[in-house]
Amino acid sequence: MTKLSRREALFGLAGLGAAALAPGIAGAQSAPAWTLGYANAPAGGYGPERLRLIHGAAPRGLAGALYRNGPAWFRYPDSAVTHWFDGDGLIRRFAFEDGAVRHTARFVDTNKRKVEQAANGVVMAGFGTPGRADAVVAHADSTNAANTAVLPVNGQIWALWEAGSPIAVDATSLETAGLKTLRADLAHMPFLAHPKVEPSGRIWNLGVAGSRAIVWRLSAEGAVEHAQVIDLPRADYVHDWAMTERHLLVLLQPWTMGEGRPPFVDKLKWRGDAPFLVLVLDKDDLSRRRVFEAPAMSFFHTGDAWEDGSGAIRVDLCASPDPSWTMTSARDVLRGVHRRDVHGPELVGLTLYPDGRTEVQRTGVRGEFPQTDRRRQGKRRALTALLAQPAADHPGETAVTLWDWERGRGESYDFGTHHMVEEMLMVPYGPEERDCWLVGTSLNLKARATELHVLDARRLSRGPVASWRSAHAAPLGFHGAFVR
Ligand SMILES: [Fe+2]
């Protein structure tokens, strides 16, 4: 039996071919083109560059900037992170100005990135990366990758992770301003990457640590109005949650924290025989709570939630039978391995009835990254936009679908199998819910370049009204926000 080097043992790379062991594999000419989505971005980021218009014309009235965040640095000469969720956060800005688009991207200058760039190697433990035993970890923000989402607040952009603080960056230069300590006595407390913003601008969020959570309520300017620690019924993994006008919904999949050594994901145990729980909290009095039970399912993202006239609460989410994608595929992609046997999520509706019953409504649409009209956060709505049609020959989705809950059907546009489509935001241009642009990026594997697209939700199947191409193939990101 071949003796493993310390690095191979540490990163679990045994059993793969020599090519897959090379830290620089992703993006190399010999590797499949889709590995560009998981390659290191240049250390200095991208741009500023003016994107090249390749189709249509920018819609009149579309002004502002799309900000996106995602992991974009994975590898050093002799080590690599071992999970997609552990790359360093790169903030990208696509500014629409007079029909043209300018693109800039900069890494968030986190403690993790400073330490690892200085060491020229992976040091910190992450979601799925064990890290080095001699890493200096003073608190959660020592390992904060700031790589998951963005929240525009008071003229700044907050780069969000989930186990530590937001990190503020300048909205124009993307230079890192620093950690946001929301309240001195709550420094380094977790702040999830999926805050919910009421139409008034008030910001709600959770931070979750085991069987306890902190409920954050911030003003539109980002000042803490209220923060309260609550007990949860179970110590489950929570990435996203939901909010109605009157309630907060903590959705608890039976993926429960147990004992064990880092990384974090290896401490989570899936218990498919246990129910999915929904803790419903009254926004005005967090001690007023109800717990609903539904069949076991795993999820990362919700669309939103709302209450109908009967008192029932509706929430939509992209749900899988189990979390195997996160435990296997999200590691494999960094090694250039695409598994076709892992079942991706499906958009489902979950209804919580006043009498305690729950009901799951399936749509048959397989996909991820659900988005809604953010003017309707917590309010009744009909639409969910999501990425759909998982490809056979790469780990991404090729289409965007707009699902209509009232009509019980969806409409799609498929970019083709040579695209890996990224989250598409609903950017309103009129008062109706369907009066919106879908704005987002894709990685064009034939052109080996990132593209930016604008589609009209009223004519989705016709495809983009405008597309631009970057000179670069940027790694795939997670979540964005559009700022007018
Ligand atoms: Fe997310």
Residues whose N, C-alpha, C, O or C-beta is under 5 A from the ligand:
A	BS01	LIG	none
